[in-house]
């Protein structure tokens, strides 16, 4: 890829220096929102063997305010944290000249994508939610708590994040704050308070059936709530299904953006006879 097709910079929004990196020059603008930690979550889609088609999409890959290279200041947690993320990214895309675009998101970043689709319907063409969770169950909280020490992380994972943070100690400090926030997440963001039913754009929910961070009941409820949503399931996928199955994920994303991804009936064995839910699985 030429230097003209890839570069990084930052934009000052609401007191935050929001870092972004541009990839490709295709006709479909695509905002990439990673999870907590940062942009390396999408390594396979941006630099690996299964990069997205840069002749199809123009990608703006960001790090959320207070994470990675979108510092200082450090991330501030509370009931307004995702509202601030959504507003900052909306203003960033407007500053870059993108009035209409799609969003590809993962994990914690998927909640920001949902909020942007709710708040800025005129700007969001479609949303892809990968490994999204709308509340934190007791099981997923235990999983997060078990990851609290970065010394227990896989060596490759930790090294990839050090590229953004420089020192392991910085990652540990920020991750500890995130884990503390997760303990209060359900109190900050009760499901009864979301407005996801207002989302008008197309939404693809990518779900790994072995994802310990999210139960199937969350996914099916979200599908019922969002009118124009469909689900794509990886039967053996976990929370990082976009990384483990990056070849298939590439095809799913590109087909969805181009309107080629069709829903196939695949009844959930745990659903009732009148649920009427349809799913897609990879073969």
N, C-alpha and C positions, 0 to 999 in steps of 0.2 A: 504494500500500500504506500502511496506517495505521501510526502509531508503535507500536501494540500488536502489530502483526504483524512488525515489524522492529526489532531493537535489537542493540547489541553490548556485550560485557562481558568479563571474564576470571575464571578460576578458578585458585587456587593448588593445584598438584599436584606432589608430589615435588620441591619446590624451584623449580618453574617456574611462571610466570604464563602460563597458556594462554589466548590470546585467541580469542574466538568471536563469530560474528554469527548471529542467528536470522532466518530468513525464512519467512513463511507460517504457516499454522495447520491444515494438512491432517492427516488421520488416519495418514499413513505417515511416521514419523520417518526422516530421511535425513541421515547424517553425510557432509559433503563434505571430502575430504582432498586438498589441492592437491599439486603437485610442490614441488621445492626453491624458494625465493623466496617464494611465498605465495598468498593467496586470489584475487588478480586473475586467476589461471589460469582461473577459472570465471566470468569477467565475463559471458559470453554467457548462461550458465545462471541468473545471479542478477540482472542489471541490463540486459542487452541486449534485442534484439528477440525473442529466443526463450527467454525465462525459463521455468523449469519451472513447472508448475501449482501455485501456492501454496495452492490449495484441496484439492489431492491430498496434498501433502507438507508436513511441517514440517522445514525445513532448518537444520542446525547447521553453518555453514561455519567452519572453523578455520584457523589457521596453526600449523604444527608447532613444537614447542619449539625456541627459538633462532633462528627465522626471523620476519621481519616484526614484528608487534605482540606476538608471544609472546617478547619479550625485555624486560629481561635475565633470565638470562645469555645469552651467545651460544651457538650450537649447538656441542655437544661430539661430536666424531666418534670412532668406534671400533667394536668389535664389538657394543656394547650400544646403539647409537644408535636403531635401529628398535624394539628392545624397550622403550626408554624412551618413544618416541613412542606405541607401542601401549598401554602402561600408562596414560600420561597421558590419552589420548583416551578410554580405557575409563572411567577415573575421572571425567573431565569429563562424559561422557554419564550416568553413574550419579548424579553430583551434580545434573544437570539433570532427573533423574527419568525417563530413558529406559532401560528394562530390555531392550527388544527393538527393534532398528532395522536398517536397511539402510545400506550404505556406497557412495558414489560417489567414485571416486578417479582420479587421473591421475599417470602417470609415476612419480617417486620416491615419491609418496604411495600408489601402488598396492601397493608393497611393504609399507607399513604396514597397508594393508587386508588383504593376505594373512596377515600375522602376527596381526592381530586375529581373523580368522576361524579361525585355527589355535588360538589361546590361549583365546578366549572364545566357544566354539560356542553356548553357551546364550543369548548376547545378540545374535548376528549372524543376521539373517533372510536376507539376500542381499547379494551384493557385485557391483559393477560395476567392472571393471578397465579403464581406458582407457590405451592406449599403455604397457602394463606391460613391463618387461624384467627378467629374472631373473639375468642376468649382463651384464657390459659387454664387448662384442667389441672387437677392435682398431679396427674401422671406427667404432664409436660413440665410442670413447675419442678418436679423432682429431677427431671432430665436436665433442665437449665441449671439447677443448683449443683448437680454433679459435674457440670462443665465450668464451675466458677473459677477454678485454678487453671490458668492457661498452660501451666506445666503439664497438664494432663491432655492437652490437645495434641493431635497428630502433628508430627514435626513439619511436614510439608504445608499443612494448613497454617501453622503459626508463622513459618517463614514467609508465606505469601502475604500475610497481614503486616509483617515487619517492614515490607516495602513501602507501606503507607505511613507507618507510625515511627519507624526508626528504632525504637527500643521496646523490648518485651514488657518492661515495667509500665510503659504508657498504656499499652493494650490492657494490662491487668487492671489498672486503675479505672479505665473507662468501662471495661466489661463488668467489674464489680458494681459500678453504678447502675448498669443496665439490669443486672440480676436483681438488685434491690428494687428497681422500678417494676420489674416483672412480678414481684411478690404482691404488689398493690394494683396490678393492671386491671383486674376485674372490678375493683372499686372505682378506679378512675374512668373506666369505659364500660359501663354495664351495657349488655346487648340491647336492652330496651330503649337505649338512648340513640342508637345509630339510625341513620336515614337512608340506608342502602336501597330501600324500595323506590327512592327517587331517581336512581341511576337509569338513564335512558340509552346509553351506548351499548354496543355489543360487549359481552364479557366472556372470556374463556377461563375456566377454573381448572388448573392442572394439579392433579392430586396423586400422590404416592400412597397406595393402599396400606403400606407398612410405616407410614409417617407417624411417629410417636408423639409429635407435637400437636397433632390434630386428629380428632375422631371423624369418622365418616358423617356422623350426625351434623357436625358443623358445616360440612361441605354441602350436604343435601338441603339444609336450611337456607344457606346462602343462595343456592340455585333457585329455590322457591321464591326467595325474596326479590332477586334481581330478574326482571322479566325477560331480558334478552340474553340470558346466560346459558352456557353449556359446560359440560364437564368432560375432561380427558383424563383417564385414569391409567397409571402405571401399576399393574398388579404387584410387582415386587419392588416398587419405588419407595424410597424413604424421603426424609425431608430435603435431601439434596438430589432429587430425581433428575433435575435439569443438568446436573453434572455427571451422574452415573450413566444416564441415557442421553448424552448430548447429541448423538447422531439423530436419534428419533426426535428429540426436542427441537432441533433445528428445523426439521421438516414440519413439525406441528406448528411452530411459530410462524414460519413463512407461509404455510398453507392457510393459516387462520387470517393473517394480514391480507392475503390475496383473495379471501373469500372462498377458498377451495376446500376447507375442512368441513366435512359433512357429518352430522350426528347419526349414529347408528344405534338402534335399540339394543340395550343390554341390561335387562332388569336386575336391579340389586336384590339379592336373595333376602336381605333384611328389611326390604320395603313392603308396604302393604299393597294389596291388589289394586288400589285406586290411586297410588302415588303418581303414576304417570311420568316418572323420571326416566330420562334417557341418558346414556353414557357412551363414551368412546374409550376404547382400549387400544394399545398398540398390539400388533399381532406377534 
